[in-house]
Amino acid sequence: MLQDGDKAPDFTLETEAGETLNLSALKGKPVVLYFYPKDDTSGCTLEAQEFSRLMPAFKNAGVTVIGVSPDSVASHQKFCRKYDLSVTLAADIDKTAANAYGVWTEKSMYGRKYMGVERSTFLIDKAGRIAKSWRKVKVSGHADEVLAAAKEL
């Protein structure tokens, strides 16, 4: 499992804007990478709205925010339009990034076991290292906590 201080695993994913996103291309600026289970579900919508609400403050701090889920680019586009989201969303359809960050895990609901994304956030510093990580995130107030940590970098 990745620990704070580890080098952030690189990945290449397509964004909702149809652009190719390489994490390594962002080296030199801090990045918030948040993994979430599914577009247009209650917790994931609230989390995306919270990060979107704080985008001006993240931008002022020079921080890039990227949400990652296994949903398709088309799903991300619809999600962004429906809720007027301003965060970049990346499509991790084959779960390459989720596996690299150890967030594609076995989950359990109502006694049924299944594989899914464990809601997690990674704050990556300018050198490409994980400055701080949050696992099993509770959405309420999380984006504010991440912003406060990002401002300390």
N, C-alpha and C positions, 0 to 999 in steps of 0.2 A: 504494500500500500504506500502511496506517495505521502511524504512527510513535508512539513514546512521546511524550506531551505533546499529541497530537491529541485533539480532542473525541470521546468515544465515541459512535458512531452509535446513535441510539435505535431501538427496535423494540418491537413488541407481539406476544407469543406466548402460547399456552396452556400451563399447567403440568400436571404429572401429577395435581395435585389438582383440575384443571378450572377453575382460576382464570386470569384474564387478567393477564399480567405485562407491565408497561411499564417499560423500563429508566429512563426519565426520572423515573418516580415514586420511584425509589430515590435520586435526587440528595440529597446531604447525608450519605450514608453510603457507605463503601467497598464495592465489589462485585468479586467474583471471577467472571469469566465464562469458563467453559472449554468449548471446542467439542470434541466427540468424534465418531468416525465412526458407531458403531452400538451399540445396546443389546445386552447379553448376549453380547458377544464378549470374548475373553480380556483384551486390553489395556484395553478400555473398562470392563469389570467391575472390574478391579484399580484403575483410576483413580477410579471412583465409590466403591469401598470405601475407598480412601485418603482422599478428601475427606470421606466420611461419618465415618470414624474421627476426623478432626480437627475435626468440626463444633462440638463444645463449645469448642475453642480459638478457632475463627473467630468464634463467637458472643460469646465473652468479649472479643474484639478489636473487636466491633461490625461485623463483616464479613458481608455476604450472599454466599452461594455459589450459583451457578446453572450447571448443566450443560446444554448445548444440542446437540442432534443432529437430523437430519432425520426421526427416528422419530416415530410417532404418539403421541398422549396415551395410548391403550390400551397401546401397547408400553412406554411409560415406566412406567405403573402396574404392569404385570406385572414389569418389571425391578426396580422398587423393592421390590415384595412378595417376589420370589424371593431377593433379597440383603439385605433389611432396610435399604435405603439411606435416609439422612436428608437427602441433598442435594435441592434443588429441581431438577427436570428440566423443560426447556422444549422443546416440539415445534416445530421449524423446518421443517415439511413442505415449504413452497415455497422454502426456502433463502434467505429474505430477509435474515435476520441473518448467515448464513454468507457471503453475497455482500457485505454491507455491511462485514464485518470482513476480507474477502479470504481466507477459509479454504476456500471451495468451489473446489477446484483440480483440475487434471489430475494424476492419479496413475498409477503404473505398477507392475504386479505380474506377474511371470513373462512379461514382454514385452508384456503386454496393457495398453493405456491406457484409462483410465476416469475419470469425474469423481467426486470424493468429498471428504470433510472432511479437511483437514490438521489433525491434533490440535494445538490452540493454546489458550493461556490469556492472558486480559487482566485485569490488575489495574486497576480504575477507581477514581480517588480521589473524595473527597466533592464535588468541583466538577464531576464528570462527565468528567474527562480520563483518558486512558490513562496511568497512572503507570509501568507496566512490562508488557511483553508477552513471551511465550515462544512460539516457533514450532517446528514439528516436534518436539513434546514427546516425551521418553522418559519413560514412566510412573513407573518406580521412583524414589522419593524426590521426585517433582515436587510433590506436595501439601504436603510439609514445606517445600520451598523457597518456594512461593507464600505459605504462612502466615508464614514469616519476613519476607518482603517486605511483606506486608499489615500486620504489626505495626509496621513502620517508618513507616507513613502517619500 
